[in-house]
Amino acid sequence: MRYERDGFSIESSIRKKRPLPQWYLEEPFIDSTDVFYLKSFYDLNTCRSAGMGLSPIPWDKIVHYAEFYQLDCDIVEAFIDIIREMDGAYMEWQNEQAERKKPKQTPPPTR
């Protein structure tokens, strides 16, 4: 979250060869459960449909992944919800990045 808020200043600091903030340089602590969800999302990210734009990770791919790792039935629902939340945030971020990269359109001059 902090990088999202301060990301522009980080990118700017790198370009200008200024010192980076300490919070950026510190390695975050990631719990083993979090590592599983991050790896799962990374793996499932490859299951998106190819097409015109970014599409959500299909539900059946998430369920199949949970079955493959033999997650307990009471955990599968939470797993699906967590992956979908991560996917929603990722898709929102991707859309914001695409908007940032679009050239600014200026209205034609009026006579």
Secondary structure, DSSP 8 states (H G I E B T S, - for coil): -HHHHHHHHHHHHHHTT----HHHHS-----HHHHHHHHHHHHHGGGS--SSS-----HHHHHHHHHHTT--HHHHHHHHHHHHHHHHHHHHHHHHHHHHHS---------
